[in-house]
Amino acid sequence: MLIRESFDRRYEVTLGECWRSPEEAKRLAGTGQGISRSLHCDRLAVDLNLFRAGQFLTKTEDYREMGEWWEKQHPDCRWGGRFTTRPDGNHFSVTYQGRS
C-alpha cells in the first residue's frame, strides 16, 4: 500500500532496512541509533528510500508527504519523522505493544 502510493505520487522507491536481527537492534541501541526492541525485528517497520529524478532524498522533510499519508491510513500507522529525539524520515511502522 505504501509503496504503491509512493509510485502513484511519482517517487522512485527502494527498500532500506526491512528486517533487523535482535542482536543488531541491541548493537544499534548501544550506539544511540535505534532501540533494542525495534519493530524492524518484528517485521512491522520499514525504511523506505525515496528518489525523485534519480536523486536519493535524504532529509526528513523530503518524506513528509508520504509520512502524513501513512499516518492517515490507520491509527496505528507511525512515521519516524515525528520521533522527537531523533527524527527518522524514511521510517514507517505499525505500532505494536507500545512501540512505534
C-alpha positions in Angstrom: 0.0 0.0 0.0 2.7 2.5 1.0 4.9 1.5 -1.9 2.0 1.7 -4.4 1.1 5.2 -3.1 4.7 6.3 -3.4 4.8 5.2 -7.0 1.4 6.9 -7.7 3.0 10.1 -6.3 5.8 9.8 -8.8 8.5 8.7 -6.4 11.0 6.0 -7.2 11.4 3.6 -4.4 13.8 1.1 -2.9 13.7 -0.7 0.4 16.2 0.1 3.1 16.1 -2.0 6.3 13.0 -4.2 6.5 14.3 -6.7 9.0 16.8 -6.3 11.8 18.1 -9.1 14.0 17.7 -8.7 17.7 21.5 -8.6 18.1 21.8 -5.8 15.5 19.0 -3.9 17.3 20.9 -4.1 20.6 24.1 -3.1 18.9 22.5 0.0 17.3 20.7 0.9 20.5 24.1 0.9 22.3 25.3 3.5 19.8 22.2 5.6 20.1 21.0 4.7 16.6 17.9 2.7 17.4 16.1 0.9 20.2 16.7 -2.6 21.4 13.1 -3.7 20.8 12.9 -2.3 17.3 9.8 -3.1 15.3 12.2 -4.0 12.4 12.8 -7.2 14.4 9.1 -8.0 14.2 8.9 -7.0 10.5 6.5 -4.2 11.4 8.8 -1.4 10.3 10.5 -0.5 7.0 12.9 2.2 6.0 11.7 3.3 2.6 14.2 5.1 0.3 12.6 7.7 -1.9 14.1 9.1 -5.1 13.0 11.9 -7.4 14.6 12.1 -10.9 17.2 9.6 -9.7 18.2 11.7 -6.7 18.1 10.0 -3.3 16.0 12.0 -0.9 17.8 12.1 2.5 16.1 14.8 4.6 13.2 14.0 6.9 11.2 16.8 5.3 11.5 15.0 2.0 9.4 12.3 3.4 6.7 14.4 5.0 4.2 13.9 2.2 4.4 10.1 2.4 4.7 10.2 6.2 1.5 12.2 6.6 -0.3 10.0 4.1 0.8 6.8 6.0 -0.4 8.2 9.3 -3.9 8.7 7.9 -4.2 5.1 6.9 -4.8 3.7 10.4 -4.4 5.0 14.0 -1.5 2.6 14.5 0.5 3.7 11.4 3.5 5.8 12.5 6.0 7.9 10.6 9.6 8.3 12.0 9.6 11.9 11.0 7.6 12.6 14.2 10.2 11.0 16.5 11.2 13.7 19.0 14.7 12.6 20.0 16.0 11.7 16.6 13.6 12.1 13.6 13.9 9.3 11.1 12.1 10.5 8.0 12.3 7.3 6.0 11.0 5.1 8.8 7.4 3.8 8.5 5.9 1.4 11.1 2.8 0.0 12.7 2.5 0.4 16.4 2.7 -2.8 18.4 2.9 -3.4 22.2 3.5 0.4 22.7 6.4 0.6 20.3 6.4 2.7 17.1 
